[in-house]
Amino acid sequence: MLLQIRSAELRYGDATVFKNVNLDVNEGDCIGLVGANGAGKSSLLNCIVGELPLFEGTVSRRNDLSVGYLRQNSEFTSANTLFDEMMSVFAKQTELIEQIKIVSEQMSRIPTDSRDYLTLAERYHRLTVEADASEAYQSEVKVRTVLNGMGMAEFSTRVVSTLSGGEKTKAALCKLLLQRPELMILDEPTNHLDYKTLDWLENFLSDKKSTLIVVSHDRYFLDRLCTSVWDIQHGRVTCYTGNYTKYKLLKAERLKTLASAYDKQQREIAKLTDYIARNKVRASTADMAKSREKALERMELIEAPRNDERPPRFEFSYSSEPSEFPLTLNNLTLSYGDKVLLDNGQLQVRRGQKIALLGLNGVGKSTLIRRIAFADPRDFGKIIFGKNVRVGYYDQENLNLDGKLRVLDQLWFDNMRMSQTEVRALLAQVTLGADDVNKSVSDLSGGERAKLGLAMIMAKDCNLLLLDEPTNHLDLPSREALEDALKAYSGTLLFVSHDRYFVNSVCNGVAELSGGALNVYNGNYDDFIARKKEAEQLPKEQPKSSGSSYRNSKQRAEQTNRARRVKELEQTITSLEETVARLNEQLVDPQIVADYSRLSQTMSRLDAANAQLEQALAEWEKLA
């Protein structure tokens, strides 16, 4: 056993963060610590590492246990370059190699048959054995492997103190991975990592068989690594065996069992109480009543089970359908300074599609989605919104919020048609209650600002949502609530998110921004990853012969004709949709309804238009 927590209690003033906590950490455990924002997860970690004293109870650690702690927003700093700072982890190994070089040089300068040479040879042997045992010659390889895997190789020559806050946190994690302490405590290590880095980190941690305590909102990460989950809720910590998915099932079963036992005991208490009240005053039954009274006093009461705090209830709706293709990008070029992020990009989003915009950090996902949301005259013909499209945009930085306004006024000023009662009800729906509505927006936490930003979209009549990292700052219950709302949303969605579980659950298509191009894949995140792996393996399994990519004149002509036909079909589909909509309106026209002949003709034309539309859509799907 590495660590043991017994009867732990933590208070801040009169507020109890947690109490009566009893937990064990054994070698090889990977423990996920979950709970709502503010439940006390970081406080518990600080108590474990000894940075926060307990009010009561103990935290016992094995005497020689090495512990590494990554804080959520690391203040990691150093005057060294990033590479040199990482190499400082292997100072002992570096010194060994230097000693080996010195001894080797000394041996080269004296006769091989001298006593001094034999003494140096023995020392050289001891040093090389020690160097091999400590993998001293692999130190630089280890550093470069971790920096590459964590996407930090480009910062190798940068001084650590000049890195951004997020880069410093990643640098601190890199150093911790290289140090490999017996117990690693990681508070939100997955924040802002792209999907490739997350995959590498999961593989690294699982291969090293480290003992971990991890706070993370990334359910993929928790599912892949965790052997147990600590759930902190209402000041109690409950341990569940298994990964995050298993924890959700076990927790639901436990709450159901507790509720059943509580109800049964309450019925028994009511029955005993009633018997005592009716029989205590009778001489013939007084002894029986006293016996039941003592049984009631001895009864160990079951605490009423408390469910999770009510999560926000997100709901996105609209009153009118857009045209078949709400959003089209046509030869869009996007730059940031001298860097071209997108070169003549093409993307067509069909009505009802839910497209996840993925890519490595820094490729321009947020820049692209913001450009689409705020398209201006220079984008005419390049960013094309279909007819009847109403756009809702969520900015991950919440730049549309005014920190000086009250929460109530922020939503109300943006939706003057709503009454104050309606505004308050909508805020309460996203769990911004009576205590929050009069706060300044600047006083809200990150999670509260995210809920306010989403509530502002909910108040609109939007059939196309553009969401940039909507899950940032949301705790797991809020993420799951947003996930359910977007799955139920029948409109069109283009969104950026680092939450792979969220992406996999919501999207039915992926647009990957890579190398200045948009590559589109059908299916969810798992399908996207499977196809990427297939593509990576294809050259090894099926090497192409030279000239295999050559297209003859017939193939080029077929491709040109196909592209021309797709464009014709898109125009035809739009026209037929308008015809169908017009004929549907005529079917409820009182004058036409009253005239059987005209009504019959309208219905025949509608049937014909629907048949043509279905045929055009089928051909378009086949070609596109």
Secondary structure in CASP SS format (residue, H / E / C, confidence):
PFRMAT SS
TARGET T0000
AUTHOR 0000-0000-0000
METHOD secondary structure of the structure
MODEL  1
M C 1.00
L C 1.00
L E 1.00
Q E 1.00
I E 1.00
R E 1.00
S E 1.00
A E 1.00
E E 1.00
L E 1.00
R E 1.00
Y E 1.00
G C 1.00
D C 1.00
A E 1.00
T E 1.00
V E 1.00
F E 1.00
K E 1.00
N E 1.00
V E 1.00
N E 1.00
L E 1.00
D E 1.00
V E 1.00
N C 1.00
E C 1.00
G C 1.00
D C 1.00
C E 1.00
I E 1.00
G E 1.00
L E 1.00
V E 1.00
G C 1.00
A C 1.00
N C 1.00
G C 1.00
A C 1.00
G C 1.00
K H 1.00
S H 1.00
S H 1.00
L H 1.00
L H 1.00
N H 1.00
C H 1.00
I H 1.00
V C 1.00
G C 1.00
E C 1.00
L C 1.00
P C 1.00
L C 1.00
F C 1.00
E E 1.00
G E 1.00
T E 1.00
V E 1.00
S E 1.00
R E 1.00
R C 1.00
N C 1.00
D C 1.00
L C 1.00
S C 1.00
V E 1.00
G E 1.00
Y E 1.00
L E 1.00
R C 1.00
Q C 1.00
N C 1.00
S C 1.00
E C 1.00
F C 1.00
T C 1.00
S C 1.00
A C 1.00
N C 1.00
T E 1.00
L H 1.00
F H 1.00
D H 1.00
E H 1.00
M H 1.00
M H 1.00
S H 1.00
V H 1.00
F H 1.00
A H 1.00
K H 1.00
Q H 1.00
T H 1.00
E H 1.00
L H 1.00
I H 1.00
E H 1.00
Q H 1.00
I H 1.00
K H 1.00
I H 1.00
V H 1.00
S H 1.00
E H 1.00
Q H 1.00
M H 1.00
S H 1.00
R C 1.00
I C 1.00
P C 1.00
T C 1.00
D C 1.00
S C 1.00
R H 1.00
D H 1.00
Y H 1.00
L H 1.00
T H 1.00
L H 1.00
A H 1.00
E H 1.00
R H 1.00
Y H 1.00
H H 1.00
R H 1.00
L H 1.00
T H 1.00
V H 1.00
E H 1.00
A H 1.00
D H 1.00
A H 1.00
S C 1.00
E C 1.00
A H 1.00
Y H 1.00
Q H 1.00
S H 1.00
E H 1.00
V H 1.00
K H 1.00
V H 1.00
R H 1.00
T H 1.00
V H 1.00
L H 1.00
N H 1.00
G H 1.00
M C 1.00
G C 1.00
M C 1.00
A H 1.00
E H 1.00
F H 1.00
S C 1.00
T C 1.00
R C 1.00
V E 1.00
V H 1.00
S H 1.00
T H 1.00
L C 1.00
S C 1.00
G H 1.00
G H 1.00
E H 1.00
K H 1.00
T H 1.00
K H 1.00
A H 1.00
A H 1.00
L H 1.00
C H 1.00
K H 1.00
L H 1.00
L H 1.00
L H 1.00
Q H 1.00
R C 1.00
P C 1.00
E C 1.00
L E 1.00
M E 1.00
I E 1.00
L E 1.00
D E 1.00
E C 1.00
P C 1.00
T C 1.00
N C 1.00
H C 1.00
L C 1.00
D C 1.00
Y H 1.00
K H 1.00
T H 1.00
L H 1.00
D H 1.00
W H 1.00
L H 1.00
E H 1.00
N H 1.00
F H 1.00
L H 1.00
S H 1.00
D H 1.00
K H 1.00
K C 1.00
S C 1.00
T E 1.00
L E 1.00
I E 1.00
V E 1.00
V E 1.00
S C 1.00
H C 1.00
D C 1.00
R H 1.00
Y H 1.00
F H 1.00
L H 1.00
D H 1.00
R H 1.00
L H 1.00
C C 1.00
T C 1.00
S E 1.00
V E 1.00
W E 1.00
D E 1.00
I E 1.00
Q E 1.00
H C 1.00
G C 1.00
R E 1.00
V E 1.00
T E 1.00
C E 1.00
Y E 1.00
T E 1.00
G C 1.00
N C 1.00
Y H 1.00
T H 1.00
K H 1.00
Y H 1.00
K H 1.00
L H 1.00
L H 1.00
K H 1.00
A H 1.00
E H 1.00
R H 1.00
L H 1.00
K H 1.00
T H 1.00
L H 1.00
A H 1.00
S H 1.00
A H 1.00
Y H 1.00
D H 1.00
K H 1.00
Q H 1.00
Q H 1.00
R H 1.00
E H 1.00
I H 1.00
A H 1.00
K H 1.00
L H 1.00
T H 1.00
D H 1.00
Y H 1.00
I H 1.00
A H 1.00
R H 1.00
N H 1.00
K C 1.00
V C 1.00
R C 1.00
A C 1.00
S C 1.00
T C 1.00
A H 1.00
D H 1.00
M H 1.00
A H 1.00
K H 1.00
S H 1.00
R H 1.00
E H 1.00
K H 1.00
A H 1.00
L H 1.00
E H 1.00
R H 1.00
M C 1.00
E C 1.00
L C 1.00
I C 1.00
E C 1.00
A C 1.00
P C 1.00
R C 1.00
N C 1.00
D C 1.00
E C 1.00
R C 1.00
P C 1.00
P C 1.00
R C 1.00
F C 1.00
E C 1.00
F C 1.00
S C 1.00
Y C 1.00
S C 1.00
S C 1.00
E C 1.00
P C 1.00
S C 1.00
E C 1.00
F C 1.00
P C 1.00
L E 1.00
T E 1.00
L E 1.00
N E 1.00
N E 1.00
L E 1.00
T E 1.00
L E 1.00
S E 1.00
Y E 1.00
G C 1.00
D C 1.00
K E 1.00
V E 1.00
L E 1.00
L E 1.00
D E 1.00
N E 1.00
G E 1.00
Q E 1.00
L E 1.00
Q E 1.00
V E 1.00
R C 1.00
R C 1.00
G C 1.00
Q C 1.00
K E 1.00
I E 1.00
A E 1.00
L E 1.00
L E 1.00
G C 1.00
L C 1.00
N C 1.00
G C 1.00
V C 1.00
G C 1.00
K H 1.00
S H 1.00
T H 1.00
L H 1.00
I H 1.00
R H 1.00
R H 1.00
I H 1.00
A H 1.00
F C 1.00
A C 1.00
D C 1.00
P H 1.00
R H 1.00
D H 1.00
F C 1.00
G C 1.00
K C 1.00
I E 1.00
I E 1.00
F E 1.00
G C 1.00
K C 1.00
N C 1.00
V C 1.00
R C 1.00
V E 1.00
G E 1.00
Y E 1.00
Y E 1.00
D C 1.00
Q C 1.00
E C 1.00
N C 1.00
L C 1.00
N C 1.00
L C 1.00
D C 1.00
G C 1.00
K C 1.00
L C 1.00
R E 1.00
V H 1.00
L H 1.00
D H 1.00
Q H 1.00
L H 1.00
W H 1.00
F H 1.00
D H 1.00
N C 1.00
M C 1.00
R C 1.00
M C 1.00
S C 1.00
Q H 1.00
T H 1.00
E H 1.00
V H 1.00
R H 1.00
A H 1.00
L H 1.00
L H 1.00
A H 1.00
Q H 1.00
V C 1.00
T C 1.00
L C 1.00
G C 1.00
A C 1.00
D C 1.00
D C 1.00
V C 1.00
N C 1.00
K C 1.00
S E 1.00
V H 1.00
S H 1.00
D H 1.00
L C 1.00
S C 1.00
G H 1.00
G H 1.00
E H 1.00
R H 1.00
A H 1.00
K H 1.00
L H 1.00
G H 1.00
L H 1.00
A H 1.00
M H 1.00
I H 1.00
M H 1.00
A C 1.00
K C 1.00
D C 1.00
C C 1.00
N C 1.00
L E 1.00
L E 1.00
L E 1.00
L E 1.00
D E 1.00
E C 1.00
P C 1.00
T C 1.00
N C 1.00
H C 1.00
L C 1.00
D C 1.00
L H 1.00
P H 1.00
S H 1.00
R H 1.00
E H 1.00
A H 1.00
L H 1.00
E H 1.00
D H 1.00
A H 1.00
L H 1.00
K H 1.00
A H 1.00
Y C 1.00
S C 1.00
G C 1.00
T E 1.00
L E 1.00
L E 1.00
F E 1.00
V E 1.00
S C 1.00
H C 1.00
D C 1.00
R H 1.00
Y H 1.00
F H 1.00
V H 1.00
N H 1.00
S H 1.00
V H 1.00
C C 1.00
N C 1.00
G E 1.00
V E 1.00
A E 1.00
E E 1.00
L E 1.00
S E 1.00
G C 1.00
G C 1.00
A E 1.00
L E 1.00
N E 1.00
V E 1.00
Y E 1.00
N E 1.00
G C 1.00
N C 1.00
Y H 1.00
D H 1.00
D H 1.00
F H 1.00
I H 1.00
A H 1.00
R H 1.00
K H 1.00
K H 1.00
E H 1.00
A H 1.00
E H 1.00
Q H 1.00
L H 1.00
P H 1.00
K H 1.00
E H 1.00
Q C 1.00
P C 1.00
K C 1.00
S C 1.00
S C 1.00
G C 1.00
S C 1.00
S C 1.00
Y C 1.00
R C 1.00
N C 1.00
S H 1.00
K H 1.00
Q H 1.00
R H 1.00
A H 1.00
E H 1.00
Q H 1.00
T H 1.00
N H 1.00
R H 1.00
A H 1.00
R H 1.00
R H 1.00
V H 1.00
K H 1.00
E H 1.00
L H 1.00
E H 1.00
Q H 1.00
T H 1.00
I H 1.00
T H 1.00
S H 1.00
L H 1.00
E H 1.00
E H 1.00
T H 1.00
V H 1.00
A H 1.00
R H 1.00
L H 1.00
N H 1.00
E H 1.00
Q H 1.00
L C 1.00
V C 1.00
D C 1.00
P H 1.00
Q H 1.00
I H 1.00
V H 1.00
A H 1.00
D C 1.00
Y H 1.00
S H 1.00
R H 1.00
L H 1.00
S H 1.00
Q H 1.00
T H 1.00
M H 1.00
S H 1.00
R H 1.00
L H 1.00
D H 1.00
A H 1.00
A H 1.00
N H 1.00
A H 1.00
Q H 1.00
L H 1.00
E H 1.00
Q H 1.00
A H 1.00
L H 1.00
A H 1.00
E H 1.00
W H 1.00
E H 1.00
K H 1.00
L H 1.00
A C 1.00
END
